[in-house]
Amino acid sequence: MNQAIQFPDVEQWNEELRAVCFPALTGGFQVNCAISAGALARRFGGETPSDWLERFRQHRWDLEDELEPLIAEGLDDAQGWFWLS
């Protein structure tokens, strides 16, 4: 794991984005990360926000490992969010 990027165990369902959203800390700054309901359902199943939150928690470490290079390379979207697809 890259110690320069840390992921607090904080996640929440965002109905507007239809995604599980969670922060990462890098270089002393907090960045926003997310994975959509569709991506979670394709990868791990589930039909409801509570299902997707549980699936996220079950696979958190693997998802964080996928996200680290995106953050390290600065591959955020126009709003500054890092998305897993």
VENZISUL-V342896 format. One record per pair of residues at least 12 apart in sequence whose C-alpha atoms are under 7 Angstrom apart, sorted by sequence separation. I is the first residue (numbers start at 1). J is the second residue. If there is no record, write none. Layout:
i=<I:I>
j=<J:J>
This chain:
i=<10:21:22:40:21:20:21:8:19:20:37:7:8:19:20:7:19:67:6:7:18:19:5:6:18:5:6:5:4:4:20:13:13:39:33:34:35:32:33:34:35:32:33:34:35:5>
j=<22:33:34:52:34:34:35:23:34:35:52:23:24:35:36:24:36:84:24:25:36:37:24:25:37:25:26:26:26:27:53:49:53:85:81:82:83:81:82:83:84:82:83:84:85:68>
